[in-house]
Every structure is written in C-alpha cells, then in structure tokens.
C-alpha cells in the first residue's frame, strides 16, 4: 500500500487532518461547556464554533506557504480555495441555515393547526458559520500548521 504509506508521511495532509480533528473536538467540548450536555454528533456535524472548514483550508494554505513559499503557484491556488470555502461557510451556508429555521417554524405552526400536512423531518439548521466562527477556525488552522510544519 504505497499510497497509504506516502500519505501518512505527508506533513501538509497530516496538519490539515489535525486542524479538522481539533476543530471538531472543540465543538464537542464547547457544547459541553456552554450547553451542559455531551453531543458527540457535533464531532461530525457542520456549523458551530470553530469552523472546521476554515480550519482545514487555512491549515492547508499555511502549510503550503511554509513548504513551497508564499509566492508559489501552489500557495496562490490554496489561498483562493480557502477564501472561497470561508466565504461559502459564512455566506451561502449560513443563509441556508437561517432559511431552515424559518421553514421549521412555519412547519411547526402548520402542524399546530392542521395535523399530517407535512411528513418531512425538520430541516438541518446548523449548516453555516458566523464570521467569528470562520475567523476562529481560520486562526486555529494557521496555528496548527505553524506548529506541525
């Protein structure tokens, strides 16, 4: 298994996976601290503090910059990817979450007045991130890449 051997020695990849793992673990820990409950689904769920999307792409971008240089084509590609992902996390995906909240409220109101109108389950509301969650994830990714590379 040459592929597994080589990827397991890829410092950039390991830094990215570590950044994702730490961000997801922090979501579980912060849920425990602020909501006084253990929710292991936060480990694999999207949305919340910090943004693991931001963490993984800024870790990638930082690691590429450290390895290849901040004037390299690889860094530029990674930076553009990171900016798109973070914009999407705080923009489009956050708007989807807000729409889901409104639709869930509407469905609950309809159920309160008429039974069996909708059979769909609740829409997922925690999809995107606030700008602070994106920033926190970005800083986490930068820190982890600097520590590991």
C-alpha positions in Angstrom: 0.0 0.0 0.0 2.3 2.7 -1.3 -0.4 5.3 -1.3 -1.2 4.9 2.4 2.5 4.9 3.3 3.2 8.0 1.3 0.1 10.0 2.5 0.8 9.0 6.1 4.2 10.8 5.8 2.7 13.9 4.1 3.2 16.7 6.6 0.8 19.0 4.9 -2.0 16.5 4.8 -1.4 15.5 8.5 -1.5 19.1 9.5 -4.9 19.6 7.7 -6.4 16.5 9.2 -5.2 17.6 12.6 -6.7 21.0 12.2 -10.0 19.4 11.2 -9.9 17.0 14.1 -9.1 19.7 16.7 -11.9 22.0 15.4 -14.4 19.2 15.6 -13.3 18.1 19.0 -13.6 21.7 20.2 -17.2 21.8 19.0 -18.0 18.8 21.3 -16.1 20.4 24.2 -17.7 23.8 23.7 -21.2 22.2 23.6 -20.4 20.5 26.9 -19.2 23.8 28.5 -21.9 26.1 27.2 -24.9 23.8 26.9 -24.0 21.4 29.7 -24.6 18.3 27.5 -22.5 15.8 25.6 -23.3 15.8 21.9 -20.9 13.6 20.0 -22.8 14.3 16.8 -21.0 17.7 16.9 -17.8 15.8 16.1 -19.0 15.1 12.6 -21.6 17.8 12.2 -21.2 21.0 10.2 -21.7 24.5 11.6 -20.7 25.8 15.0 -17.6 27.1 16.7 -14.9 26.9 15.4 -15.4 26.3 11.7 -13.6 23.1 10.7 -13.9 24.1 7.1 -11.9 27.3 7.8 -9.5 25.4 9.9 -8.7 22.7 7.3 -8.3 25.2 4.4 -6.2 27.7 6.3 -4.0 24.9 7.7 -3.5 23.7 4.1 -2.8 27.3 2.9 -0.4 28.0 5.7 1.4 24.6 5.3 1.8 25.1 1.5 3.1 28.6 2.1 5.6 27.3 4.6 6.7 24.4 2.4 6.6 26.0 -1.1 6.8 29.7 -0.3 4.2 32.4 -0.2 4.9 33.5 -3.8 4.4 30.0 -5.2 1.6 29.0 -7.5 0.6 26.2 -5.1 0.1 28.8 -2.3 -2.0 31.0 -4.6 -4.2 28.1 -5.6 -4.6 27.1 -1.9 -5.3 30.7 -0.8 -8.1 31.1 -3.5 -9.6 27.8 -2.4 -9.5 28.9 1.3 -11.2 32.2 0.5 -14.0 30.5 -1.4 -14.6 27.9 1.3 -14.6 30.5 4.1 -16.9 32.9 2.1 -19.3 30.0 1.4 -19.3 28.9 5.1 -20.1 32.4 6.4 -22.3 33.4 3.4 -24.3 30.8 1.5 -24.3 28.0 4.1 -25.2 30.4 6.9 -28.2 31.8 4.8 -29.3 28.2 4.2 -29.3 27.6 8.0 -31.4 30.8 8.6 -33.9 29.7 5.9 -34.1 26.3 7.6 -35.0 27.9 10.9 -37.8 29.9 9.3 -39.2 26.9 7.4 -39.1 24.7 10.5 -41.1 27.4 12.4 -43.6 27.6 9.6 -44.0 23.8 9.5 -44.4 23.7 13.3 -47.1 26.4 13.1 -48.9 24.4 10.4 -48.7 21.2 12.5 -50.2 23.1 15.4 -53.3 24.0 13.4 -53.6 21.0 11.0 -52.2 17.6 11.5 -50.4 15.5 8.9 -49.9 18.3 6.4 -46.1 17.6 6.1 -44.4 14.4 6.8 -40.8 15.7 6.3 -38.4 15.8 9.2 -37.0 19.0 10.5 -34.5 20.7 8.2 -30.9 21.0 9.5 -30.5 24.5 10.8 -26.8 24.4 11.9 -25.2 24.4 8.4 -23.1 27.5 8.1 -21.0 29.8 10.4 -20.9 33.2 11.8 -18.0 35.4 10.8 -16.5 34.8 14.3 -16.7 31.0 13.9 -15.0 31.3 10.5 -12.3 33.6 11.9 -11.7 31.2 14.9 -11.4 28.2 12.6 -9.0 30.1 10.3 -6.8 31.1 13.3 -6.8 27.5 14.6 -5.7 26.2 11.1 -2.9 28.7 10.9 -1.7 27.9 14.4 -1.8 24.1 13.9 0.1 24.4 10.5 2.8 26.6 12.1 3.2 24.1 15.0 3.3 21.0 12.8 5.3 22.2 9.7 
